[in-house]
Amino acid sequence: MNTVIALTSRGYELDIRPGSFGEMVRSDNILNDTSALKERLKQDGYLYIPGFFPREDIQLARTEILRRLNAYGGLDPARPIEDAVPSGKLSIPRGGLLTQNDALLNIVFSDQLMQFYARLLGGECRHYDHIWTRVIPPGQGTAPHCDLVYMGRGTHQVMTAWIPYSDVSLELGGLMMLEKSHRQGKRLRSYLESDVDTYCANRGPYKYKNGQLSSNPVTLREKLGGRWLSTSYRMGDLVTFGMKMVHASLDNAATSYRLSTDTRYQLASEPIDPRWVGEETEEYAEKNRIGKIC
C-alpha cells in the first residue's frame, strides 16, 4: 500500500510501515469458488470482495440517505448534496434514515447477498432485522472491538456485512481489520464473554458500556501482533467477517460524511439474538438489558 499521508485512528497516528500496516486481500477472484472462500475466511477471518454489488444500486441507496440527511438539516446548504458535507446541525429521529428506504433494503437483504451467505455458511440463512447505519462526520472513527459483545445471545456463527455508500479513501476513514485477530480467542476470552447490555444487579443500576476492546489501536496492535489492514474502498465493495474479528476504522480526515451500513447474517436453523429481530429494535435500549447476580 502506497500512502504518503499520516493515518490516524481514534486520534492516534498509526505506524504505516509494512510490518505494521497493510493492504486487505482481495477475494473477488474466488467469488464463485465456495470452498476457496471458506478456506480464506478460516485463514484470514474476513473476505474483501471488490465490486460485489452493482455500483448503480449503491448509488440509489446513497442518494436516498443523502436526501434524508438533507431533510434533517445535516448537509451544508452551500455545497451540492452529493458532496455529503456536514452542516454540523444534524438531528435525526430514531430510525429516520432507514424508514421506507427501499433502495437500501434491496441491497442489505437482497437475494444476491442472502444466497452468498447461504453458500458461505452452508444452509438457508436469515438476517438480523436491525440495520446499523453509520453516518461518520470528520473526526475520530470507531474504536477497536469485536461484534460478539453486542450480539452474542444467539449463535456465535454470525457474519457481518460492511457496505460503503461511496468510494472510501484512506483519508475518508474506512474499515480496518487487525490481521489474524480472529485466532486470539483465548487471549481475549474475558472480553469476548462480555455483553454490553448485561450488568450486575446487586452492584447498582445499569451503567453504559461501549463495548470497545481498546481506545488505542496502536498499543492494541503491539500487544496482539499482526498488522492493521485496510484499503481504498469503492462503491459496490463488500467486506464480511465473523464475530471474533478485531476491527476498527481510520479517522475521517476528509470534509464529508463517511456513509456505510453493518448488517448481520446467520443460519436460519441456529438460535438468534432477540435484540435484533422484529419491527422495534434499538441499540442500548433498556429492554435489551439483563441484570444478573454477580
Secondary structure, 3 states (H helix, E strand, C coil): CCCCCCCEECCEECCCCCCCEEECCECHHHCCCHHHHHHHHHHHCEEEECCCCCHHHHHHHHHHHHHHHHHCCCECCCCCHHHCCECCCCCCCCCCCCCCCHHHHHHHCCHHHHHHHHHHHCCCEEECCCCEEEEECCECCCCCECHHHCCCCCCCCCEEEEEECCCECCCCCCEEEECCHHHCCCCCHHHHCCCCCEEEHHHCCCCCCCCCCCCCHHHHHHHHCCCEEECCECCCCEEEEECCCCEEECCECCCCCEEEEEEEEEECCCCCCHHHCCCCCCCCCHHHCEEECC
